[in-house]
Amino acid sequence: MIPATILLQAGGAEGSPMSFYIMMGLMIVVFYFFMIRPQQKKAKDAKKFRESLQKGSKVVTIGGLHGKVLEVNDTTILLEVDSNVKLRFEKSAVAMDNSQQLNEATAKA
């Protein structure tokens, strides 16, 4: 006769397919919450920001160019980067709003 402990050890060595599927499911859930969801939220916030651009806002482009918004069209904006220097950019090239940072810097000075 074979002792019961040997049979239990043999059954545990193979592993059950259910535990494999549970682990794969957990990995997918973790991947979603730590990678995909934050990226989607960031893209959604950036799109909302670009749609809310208004004349007079101070912005920074993805290339690091600081300017003031003079005109907003469907897909482009016109920036004044220096006196009498105007450049047209795609809305997707605007990285962030600089108005709030400038107000904080002048308040500290």
C-alpha positions in Angstrom: 0.0 0.0 0.0 1.1 3.6 -0.7 0.8 6.0 2.2 -1.6 8.9 1.8 1.2 11.5 2.2 2.9 10.3 -1.0 -0.3 10.6 -3.0 -0.9 14.2 -1.6 2.7 15.2 -2.6 2.3 13.8 -6.1 -1.0 15.7 -6.6 0.5 19.0 -5.4 3.5 18.8 -7.7 1.5 19.2 -10.9 -0.5 22.2 -9.8 -4.1 22.8 -10.7 -5.0 24.7 -13.9 -7.4 26.8 -11.9 -4.6 28.4 -9.9 -2.8 29.2 -13.1 -5.9 31.0 -14.4 -6.4 32.9 -11.1 -2.8 34.1 -11.2 -3.1 35.2 -14.9 -6.3 37.0 -14.0 -4.7 38.8 -11.1 -1.7 39.8 -13.2 -4.0 41.3 -15.9 -6.0 43.2 -13.2 -2.8 44.6 -11.7 -1.4 45.5 -15.1 -4.7 47.4 -15.9 -4.8 49.4 -12.7 -1.1 50.3 -12.6 -0.4 50.8 -16.3 -3.4 51.2 -18.6 -5.8 53.2 -16.4 -3.4 55.9 -15.4 -2.3 56.4 -19.0 -5.9 56.7 -20.2 -6.6 59.2 -17.4 -3.6 61.3 -18.4 -4.6 61.3 -22.1 -8.1 62.3 -21.2 -6.9 65.2 -19.0 -4.6 66.4 -21.8 -7.4 66.3 -24.3 -9.7 68.3 -22.0 -6.9 70.9 -21.4 -6.3 71.3 -25.2 -10.1 71.8 -25.8 -10.3 74.4 -23.1 -7.5 76.6 -24.4 -8.6 80.3 -24.5 -7.2 83.5 -25.9 -4.8 85.1 -23.4 -3.6 81.9 -21.8 0.1 81.5 -21.3 1.2 78.0 -22.4 4.3 75.9 -23.0 4.7 73.7 -26.0 6.2 70.2 -26.0 9.3 71.8 -27.5 9.7 74.1 -24.5 8.5 77.3 -26.2 6.7 79.7 -23.9 4.0 81.9 -25.4 0.6 83.7 -25.1 -2.4 82.3 -27.0 -3.7 84.9 -29.5 -6.1 82.8 -31.5 -7.7 79.4 -31.2 -9.0 77.4 -34.2 -10.3 73.8 -34.4 -6.9 72.2 -34.7 -4.3 75.0 -34.4 -3.5 77.9 -32.1 -1.6 81.1 -32.7 1.1 82.0 -30.1 2.9 85.2 -29.5 6.3 84.3 -28.3 7.9 87.7 -28.3 6.7 91.2 -29.3 5.5 90.9 -33.0 6.6 87.3 -33.2 3.7 85.0 -33.9 3.9 81.3 -34.5 1.1 78.8 -35.4 1.1 75.4 -33.7 -1.1 72.3 -33.6 -3.1 72.1 -30.4 -1.5 68.7 -29.8 1.9 70.5 -29.4 0.7 72.4 -26.3 2.1 70.6 -23.2 0.8 72.7 -20.3 -0.7 75.9 -19.0 1.9 78.3 -17.7 -0.4 81.1 -16.3 -0.8 79.6 -12.9 2.9 79.0 -12.5 3.7 82.6 -13.5 1.1 83.9 -10.9 2.7 81.9 -8.1 6.2 83.0 -9.1 5.2 86.7 -9.0 3.4 86.3 -5.7 6.5 84.9 -4.1 8.8 87.7 -5.4 
